[in-house]
Amino acid sequence: MRTPALLSSLLLLAAPLAAQNGSIAVRAGKLITNDGRVIENGTVLVQDGRITAVGGPDLELPFDVLLREHPDGVLFPGFCIAHTQGRQGVDQANENIPVAPFLDVKDSIDPVHVYYEEELRGGTVAIGVIPGNDCVFGGRGRVVAPHGMTVEEMTLAEDMGVKIAIGPKRGWSRSAQLAELREALDKLDHDLRAIGRRKLDEGARREELAGVGEEIEEPGEDGDARDSAGGFVRYGDDFPGKELISEEDLDDTQIGLVRILNGDERLWLWCPEPTDVVHGLDWARRHGLLEQSVFVVTAAAWPAADRLAEAARPVVMLGGLWQVETDPVTGEEERTFAPKAFYDAGVQVAIVTEEGRLGPDRPGYQAAVCVREGMPRDAALAAVTTAAAEAWGLGDRLGRIAPGYDGSFVLLSADPLDAQAQVLEVWIRGVSVYQRQNDPRLQRLLEGREQ
């Protein structure tokens, strides 16, 4: 049961300033556009939730837009978390059944979960929430802002895509995982062919009855939102009756799998090991779905970086940043910094934070480590901003401060890679949704520290 104090704290964090309508101008000592430019005394103009102009202190502003000036602050696009892990912000990471493409993470998101409060406090402006990797065909994810009292209010994009696990779920071998994957699609093919034959038989029967003058009862409106028109199955070889199959003829699992194979969904392929990457690439190419695929890997997958570079698809990395291998003879450890290995191969990865580890649980820390380990600053920042947005298919909306983008950004006290930087304010679509000075939970912590 949630306490009244917790709900009160969250309501205060979620309440936008009363006078705002998504139109505002903000000027700071530095503005980081994330495309390699730093604008001194940079100004960003947001109108109706979208950035309409970016420039220096001489940027012309409409007379009716409030200008807020922060001469000692740093404006930054804000962090983007490409993929949640475990039960971050949801009540259940996975359902118990391995084939569940009909699930939608919308039904599992808890808007007042403390995870969203913490991410907002840390300067995150967008999060990709998607079912976990303990599945074969998982459910659909969505991109949300860490702010809002309903899922609809939080949602930035409801079509993030569907999870498919190439790597084995807990307790399964890799061969069992791939066998289940094949079996699910073989069963779908068998069922669709049976439905096609049935539709042909029904049509022949209706023609026979019409030929002898029998009255044919037309099906009435059943109130189902599913489409009754044929041609729902577009992928694969033709078979008798295929063109007659409608969405209404299929159950929820079949509909989800057909949408995947039709190429209607973005696919998030869980490939934690190099072998899984090879299998995932082969599976995606064989089904003509490579252009819809995002590869979700771990540091251990870095030896397959060249394969991923050749595929030129988005890559998201979960877990730790180092792959540690022990020589079986000498016992010596060999450490490989995976983001740099991917970068050197021509792959820009989106890095996901590690929950429960102080430091790695913050995107700014992860990016700073990338710089320390030899990655260029712009690539390190991209790993926690634009790479995630591009994986979501939202590269033209999120991750940058530029005209046409959402008015979502943060005000920091210092450079985003500075360990001492504090998040002073967060704007989501032109509305100030977080102010450090008005954060009740943080203020109580600070008061305790000062005593």
C-alpha positions as CSV (number, residue, x, y, z in Angstrom):
1,M,0.0,0.0,0.0
2,R,1.4,3.4,-1.0
3,T,1.7,5.9,1.8
4,P,0.1,9.3,1.6
5,A,3.6,10.9,2.0
6,L,4.9,9.1,-1.1
7,L,1.8,10.0,-3.2
8,S,2.1,13.6,-2.0
9,S,5.8,13.7,-3.0
10,L,5.1,12.2,-6.5
11,L,2.2,14.7,-7.1
12,L,4.5,17.6,-6.3
13,L,7.1,16.2,-8.7
14,A,4.5,15.6,-11.4
15,A,2.8,19.0,-11.2
16,P,3.9,21.4,-14.0
17,L,4.1,25.1,-13.4
18,A,0.6,26.5,-13.7
19,A,1.5,29.3,-16.2
20,Q,3.1,27.0,-18.7
21,N,1.6,25.8,-22.0
22,G,4.6,24.1,-23.6
23,S,6.0,27.5,-24.9
24,I,9.1,28.9,-23.3
25,A,12.6,30.3,-23.9
26,V,15.5,29.2,-21.8
27,R,19.0,30.8,-21.9
28,A,22.0,29.2,-20.1
29,G,25.7,29.9,-19.8
30,K,26.3,26.9,-22.1
31,L,24.1,25.0,-24.4
32,I,25.2,21.6,-25.6
33,T,23.4,20.6,-28.8
34,N,24.9,17.1,-28.9
35,D,26.1,17.5,-32.5
36,G,29.5,18.7,-31.4
37,R,28.6,22.3,-30.8
38,V,28.6,24.2,-27.5
39,I,26.9,27.5,-27.7
40,E,28.0,30.1,-25.1
41,N,25.0,31.9,-23.6
42,G,22.9,29.6,-25.7
43,T,19.1,30.1,-26.0
44,V,16.4,27.6,-27.0
45,L,12.9,28.6,-28.0
46,V,10.1,26.0,-27.5
47,Q,6.6,26.7,-28.8
48,D,3.7,24.3,-28.3
49,G,6.1,21.6,-27.0
50,R,8.5,21.7,-30.0
51,I,11.9,23.5,-30.3
52,T,11.5,26.2,-33.0
53,A,14.8,28.0,-32.7
54,V,18.3,27.6,-31.1
55,G,20.9,30.3,-31.0
56,G,23.1,32.6,-28.9
57,P,22.1,35.5,-26.7
58,D,20.9,37.5,-29.7
59,L,18.3,35.0,-30.8
60,E,15.1,36.9,-31.5
61,L,12.2,35.8,-29.3
62,P,8.4,36.3,-29.6
63,F,7.2,39.0,-27.3
64,D,4.7,36.7,-25.6
65,V,7.2,33.9,-24.7
66,L,8.7,34.0,-21.2
67,L,12.5,34.0,-21.1
68,R,14.2,32.2,-18.2
69,E,17.8,32.9,-17.8
70,H,20.4,30.6,-16.0
71,P,23.8,32.2,-16.6
72,D,25.7,29.6,-14.5
73,G,23.8,26.6,-15.9
74,V,24.3,24.1,-18.7
75,L,21.5,23.1,-21.0
76,F,21.7,19.5,-22.2
77,P,19.3,17.3,-24.3
78,G,18.7,15.0,-21.4
79,F,19.4,11.3,-21.1
80,C,17.6,8.6,-23.0
81,I,17.4,5.0,-21.5
82,A,17.1,2.7,-24.6
83,H,15.8,-0.4,-22.8
84,T,14.7,-1.1,-19.2
85,Q,16.0,-4.1,-17.3
86,G,14.1,-6.4,-15.0
87,R,11.2,-4.8,-13.1
88,Q,12.2,-1.2,-13.6
89,G,8.9,0.7,-13.6
90,V,6.7,-2.3,-14.2
91,D,5.0,-4.8,-11.9
92,Q,6.3,-7.9,-13.8
93,A,9.4,-8.2,-16.1
94,N,8.0,-11.3,-18.0
95,E,5.0,-13.5,-18.0
96,N,5.4,-17.3,-17.5
97,I,4.6,-18.3,-21.1
98,P,7.4,-18.2,-23.7
99,V,5.3,-17.1,-26.7
100,A,3.3,-14.0,-25.7
101,P,3.4,-11.4,-28.6
102,F,0.0,-10.2,-27.6
103,L,1.2,-8.6,-24.3
104,D,1.6,-4.9,-24.1
105,V,3.9,-3.3,-21.4
106,K,1.3,-0.5,-21.1
107,D,-0.7,-2.9,-18.8
108,S,2.3,-3.3,-16.6
109,I,3.6,0.2,-16.2
110,D,3.1,1.8,-12.8
111,P,3.3,5.6,-13.3
112,V,4.0,6.3,-9.6
113,H,6.8,3.7,-9.4
114,V,9.8,5.3,-7.6
115,Y,12.0,4.3,-10.6
116,Y,10.5,7.1,-12.7
117,E,10.9,9.6,-10.0
118,E,14.6,8.7,-9.7
119,E,15.2,8.9,-13.4
120,L,13.5,12.3,-13.6
121,R,15.7,13.5,-10.7
122,G,18.7,12.2,-12.7
123,G,18.0,14.1,-15.8
124,T,16.4,11.4,-17.9
125,V,13.8,12.6,-20.4
126,A,12.8,9.3,-22.2
127,I,12.8,5.6,-21.3
128,G,12.1,2.6,-23.5
129,V,10.1,0.2,-21.4
130,I,9.9,-3.3,-22.8
131,P,9.3,-6.8,-21.5
132,G,12.4,-8.6,-20.3
133,N,14.5,-11.2,-22.0
134,D,13.1,-14.3,-20.2
135,C,10.8,-15.2,-23.1
136,V,10.9,-16.3,-26.8
137,F,8.3,-13.9,-28.3
138,G,7.7,-11.3,-25.7
139,G,5.3,-8.4,-25.6
140,R,5.2,-4.9,-27.0
141,G,7.1,-2.0,-25.5
142,R,6.6,1.8,-25.4
143,V,8.7,4.9,-25.0
144,V,7.7,7.0,-22.0
145,A,8.7,10.2,-20.3
146,P,9.4,9.7,-16.5
147,H,6.6,12.0,-15.7
148,G,2.8,11.8,-15.6
149,M,0.1,10.3,-13.5
150,T,-1.3,8.0,-16.3
151,V,0.5,5.8,-18.9
152,E,-1.2,7.9,-21.6
153,E,0.3,11.1,-20.2
154,M,3.7,9.5,-20.0
155,T,3.7,8.0,-23.5
156,L,6.0,9.4,-26.1
157,A,5.6,6.5,-28.6
158,E,3.5,3.4,-28.2
159,D,5.1,1.5,-31.0
160,M,8.6,0.9,-29.6
161,G,8.4,-2.7,-30.9
162,V,8.3,-6.4,-29.7
163,K,10.9,-8.4,-27.9
164,I,12.3,-11.6,-29.4
165,A,14.8,-13.6,-27.4
166,I,17.5,-15.4,-29.5
167,G,19.6,-16.1,-26.4
168,P,18.2,-18.7,-24.0
169,K,15.8,-17.9,-21.3
170,R,16.6,-19.0,-17.7
171,G,16.9,-22.8,-17.4
172,W,16.9,-23.3,-21.2
173,S,19.7,-24.3,-23.5
174,R,20.4,-22.4,-26.7
175,S,19.2,-25.3,-28.8
176,A,15.9,-25.4,-26.8
177,Q,15.4,-21.7,-27.3
178,L,15.9,-21.8,-31.0
179,A,13.7,-24.9,-31.3
180,E,10.9,-23.1,-29.5
181,L,11.3,-20.2,-31.9
182,R,11.1,-22.5,-34.9
183,E,8.2,-24.5,-33.4
184,A,6.1,-21.4,-32.8
185,L,6.5,-20.2,-36.4
186,D,5.9,-23.8,-37.8
187,K,2.7,-24.0,-35.8
188,L,1.6,-20.6,-37.1
189,D,2.2,-21.7,-40.7
190,H,0.3,-24.9,-40.1
191,D,-2.6,-23.0,-38.5
192,L,-2.8,-20.4,-41.3
193,R,-2.9,-23.0,-44.0
194,A,-5.7,-24.8,-42.1
195,I,-7.6,-21.5,-41.8
196,G,-7.1,-20.8,-45.5
197,R,-8.6,-24.2,-46.4
198,R,-11.5,-23.6,-44.1
199,K,-12.2,-20.2,-45.7
200,L,-12.1,-21.8,-49.1
201,D,-14.5,-24.5,-48.0
202,E,-16.8,-21.9,-46.5
203,G,-16.8,-19.9,-49.7
204,A,-17.5,-23.1,-51.8
205,R,-20.4,-24.0,-49.5
206,R,-21.9,-20.6,-49.8
207,E,-21.7,-20.7,-53.6
208,E,-23.4,-24.2,-53.5
209,L,-26.2,-22.9,-51.4
210,A,-26.7,-19.8,-53.5
211,G,-26.8,-22.1,-56.6
212,V,-29.8,-24.0,-55.3
213,G,-31.6,-20.9,-54.2
214,E,-31.0,-21.3,-50.5
215,E,-31.0,-18.1,-48.4
216,I,-27.6,-17.3,-47.0
217,E,-27.4,-15.6,-43.7
218,E,-24.8,-12.8,-43.8
219,P,-22.7,-12.4,-40.7
220,G,-23.7,-9.4,-38.6
221,E,-21.6,-6.9,-36.8
222,D,-20.0,-8.5,-33.8
223,G,-18.7,-5.4,-32.2
224,D,-15.1,-6.7,-32.5
225,A,-12.6,-4.0,-33.4
226,R,-10.6,-6.5,-35.5
227,D,-10.6,-6.0,-39.3
228,S,-12.7,-8.6,-41.1
229,A,-11.2,-7.9,-44.5
230,G,-9.0,-10.5,-46.1
231,G,-5.3,-10.1,-46.9
232,F,-4.1,-9.8,-43.4
233,V,-1.3,-12.3,-44.0
234,R,1.2,-10.6,-46.3
235,Y,4.5,-12.4,-45.7
236,G,5.8,-15.7,-47.1
237,D,4.8,-18.0,-49.9
238,D,1.2,-18.1,-51.2
239,F,-1.0,-21.0,-50.2
240,P,-4.7,-21.8,-50.9
241,G,-7.0,-19.3,-49.1
242,K,-4.2,-17.0,-47.9
243,E,-5.8,-13.9,-49.4
244,L,-9.1,-14.7,-47.6
245,I,-7.6,-14.7,-44.1
246,S,-8.5,-11.6,-42.0
247,E,-7.4,-10.4,-38.6
248,E,-10.7,-11.5,-37.2
249,D,-10.0,-15.2,-38.1
250,L,-7.0,-15.3,-35.8
251,D,-6.4,-15.5,-32.1
252,D,-4.2,-13.0,-30.2
253,T,-1.0,-15.0,-30.4
254,Q,-1.5,-15.6,-34.2
255,I,-2.2,-11.9,-34.8
256,G,1.0,-10.9,-32.9
257,L,3.2,-13.4,-34.8
258,V,1.7,-12.4,-38.2
259,R,2.3,-8.7,-37.5
260,I,6.0,-9.6,-36.7
261,L,6.4,-11.6,-39.9
262,N,4.6,-9.0,-42.0
263,G,7.3,-6.5,-40.9
264,D,4.8,-4.3,-39.1
265,E,6.7,-4.3,-35.8
266,R,10.2,-3.1,-34.8
267,L,12.0,-6.1,-33.3
268,W,14.3,-6.1,-30.3
269,L,16.4,-9.2,-30.6
270,W,18.0,-10.3,-27.4
271,C,21.5,-11.7,-28.4
272,P,23.7,-11.7,-25.3
273,E,26.6,-13.7,-26.8
274,P,28.4,-13.6,-30.1
275,T,26.8,-16.9,-31.2
276,D,23.4,-15.4,-30.5
277,V,24.3,-12.4,-32.7
278,V,25.1,-14.8,-35.5
279,H,21.8,-16.7,-35.0
280,G,19.9,-13.4,-34.7
281,L,21.3,-11.9,-37.9
282,D,20.6,-15.2,-39.8
283,W,17.0,-15.3,-38.4
284,A,16.3,-11.7,-39.3
285,R,17.7,-12.0,-42.8
286,R,15.9,-15.3,-43.5
287,H,12.6,-13.7,-42.7
288,G,13.3,-10.4,-44.4
289,L,13.2,-8.6,-41.1
290,L,16.7,-7.2,-40.7
291,E,15.5,-3.6,-41.5
292,Q,13.1,-3.8,-38.5
293,S,15.6,-5.2,-36.1
294,V,17.4,-3.7,-33.1
295,F,20.1,-5.9,-31.5
296,V,20.2,-6.1,-27.7
297,V,23.5,-7.4,-26.5
298,T,25.9,-7.6,-23.6
299,A,29.6,-6.8,-23.3
300,A,30.3,-10.5,-24.1
301,A,29.0,-10.0,-27.6
302,W,31.8,-7.6,-28.7
303,P,33.6,-10.3,-30.8
304,A,30.6,-10.1,-33.1
305,A,31.0,-6.3,-33.6
306,D,32.1,-6.6,-37.2
307,R,29.0,-8.6,-38.0
308,L,26.8,-6.0,-36.4
309,A,28.6,-3.2,-38.2
310,E,28.0,-4.9,-41.5
311,A,24.3,-5.2,-40.7
312,A,24.2,-1.5,-39.9
313,R,21.3,-1.9,-37.4
314,P,20.9,-0.2,-33.9
315,V,22.7,-1.9,-31.0
316,V,21.7,-1.6,-27.4
317,M,24.1,-2.9,-24.7
318,L,22.8,-4.1,-21.3
319,G,24.8,-4.9,-18.2
320,G,28.4,-4.1,-17.4
321,L,30.7,-2.3,-19.8
322,W,33.6,-4.7,-19.5
323,Q,33.9,-8.3,-20.8
324,V,36.2,-10.2,-18.4
325,E,37.8,-13.4,-19.5
326,T,40.1,-15.6,-17.4
327,D,43.0,-17.5,-19.0
328,P,42.4,-21.2,-18.0
329,V,46.2,-21.8,-17.8
330,T,47.6,-18.7,-16.1
331,G,44.5,-17.5,-14.3
332,E,45.1,-14.0,-15.5
333,E,42.1,-11.8,-16.4
334,E,41.7,-10.1,-19.7
335,R,39.4,-7.1,-19.7
336,T,37.8,-5.7,-22.8
337,F,36.0,-2.4,-22.7
338,A,33.1,-3.4,-24.9
339,P,31.7,0.1,-25.9
340,K,35.1,1.1,-27.3
341,A,35.5,-2.3,-29.1
342,F,32.1,-1.7,-30.7
343,Y,32.9,1.9,-31.6
344,D,36.2,0.8,-33.2
345,A,34.3,-1.6,-35.4
346,G,31.9,1.1,-36.5
347,V,29.0,0.3,-34.2
348,Q,27.5,3.1,-32.1
349,V,25.9,1.4,-29.1
350,A,23.2,2.8,-26.8
351,I,24.4,2.1,-23.2
352,V,21.8,1.2,-20.6
353,T,22.5,1.9,-16.9
354,E,22.9,-0.8,-14.3
355,E,20.3,-0.7,-11.5
356,G,21.5,-1.0,-8.0
357,R,25.2,0.0,-8.7
358,L,26.1,3.5,-7.5
359,G,27.7,5.3,-10.5
360,P,26.8,2.8,-13.3
361,D,23.1,3.5,-12.4
362,R,23.6,7.0,-13.9
363,P,23.9,7.7,-17.7
364,G,26.4,10.6,-17.2
365,Y,28.7,8.3,-15.3
366,Q,28.6,5.6,-18.0
367,A,29.4,8.2,-20.7
368,A,32.2,9.6,-18.6
369,V,33.7,6.1,-18.3
370,C,33.5,5.8,-22.1
371,V,35.6,9.0,-22.5
372,R,38.1,7.8,-19.9
373,E,38.5,4.5,-21.8
374,G,39.3,6.3,-25.1
375,M,36.0,7.0,-26.8
376,P,35.4,10.5,-28.3
377,R,33.2,12.7,-26.3
378,D,30.5,13.0,-28.9
379,A,30.3,9.2,-29.2
380,A,30.1,8.8,-25.5
381,L,27.3,11.4,-25.2
382,A,25.5,9.7,-28.2
383,A,25.6,6.4,-26.3
384,V,23.2,7.9,-23.7
385,T,21.1,10.2,-25.9
386,T,20.8,9.9,-29.7
387,A,21.7,6.2,-30.0
388,A,18.6,5.3,-27.9
389,A,16.4,7.7,-29.8
390,E,17.5,6.2,-33.1
391,A,16.9,2.7,-31.8
392,W,13.3,3.7,-31.1
393,G,12.9,5.2,-34.5
394,L,12.6,8.7,-32.8
395,G,15.9,10.1,-34.0
396,D,14.2,13.1,-35.5
397,R,12.4,13.9,-32.2
398,L,14.6,13.1,-29.2
399,G,18.2,13.3,-28.1
400,R,19.2,16.7,-29.4
401,I,18.5,20.4,-28.9
402,A,17.6,21.4,-32.4
403,P,14.7,22.9,-34.3
404,G,11.9,20.4,-34.9
405,Y,12.8,18.3,-31.9
406,D,10.7,17.8,-28.8
407,G,11.2,20.5,-26.2
408,S,12.7,18.0,-23.8
409,F,16.0,18.9,-22.1
410,V,17.6,19.5,-18.7
411,L,19.4,22.3,-16.9
412,L,22.6,21.1,-15.2
413,S,24.9,22.9,-12.7
414,A,28.0,21.6,-14.7
415,D,29.0,19.5,-17.7
416,P,26.9,16.3,-18.1
417,L,30.1,14.2,-17.7
418,D,31.1,16.0,-14.5
419,A,30.6,13.7,-11.5
420,Q,29.5,16.7,-9.4
421,A,26.9,18.0,-11.9
422,Q,23.4,18.4,-10.4
423,V,20.1,18.3,-12.3
424,L,18.5,21.7,-11.6
425,E,15.5,21.5,-13.8
426,V,13.9,19.2,-16.4
427,W,11.6,20.2,-19.2
428,I,9.4,17.6,-21.1
429,R,7.8,18.9,-24.3
430,G,8.3,22.5,-23.2
431,V,6.9,22.1,-19.7
432,S,9.0,22.3,-16.5
433,V,8.3,19.0,-14.8
434,Y,11.1,18.9,-12.2
435,Q,12.9,21.6,-10.2
436,R,15.6,20.5,-7.7
437,Q,14.6,23.2,-5.3
438,N,11.1,21.9,-5.1
439,D,12.0,18.2,-4.8
440,P,10.5,17.2,-1.4
441,R,12.2,13.9,-1.1
442,L,15.6,15.4,-2.0
443,Q,15.1,18.3,0.4
444,R,14.4,15.9,3.3
445,L,17.6,14.0,2.5
446,L,19.7,17.2,2.3
447,E,18.2,18.5,5.5
448,G,19.3,15.3,7.3
449,R,22.8,15.6,5.9
450,E,23.1,19.1,7.2
451,Q,22.1,18.3,10.7
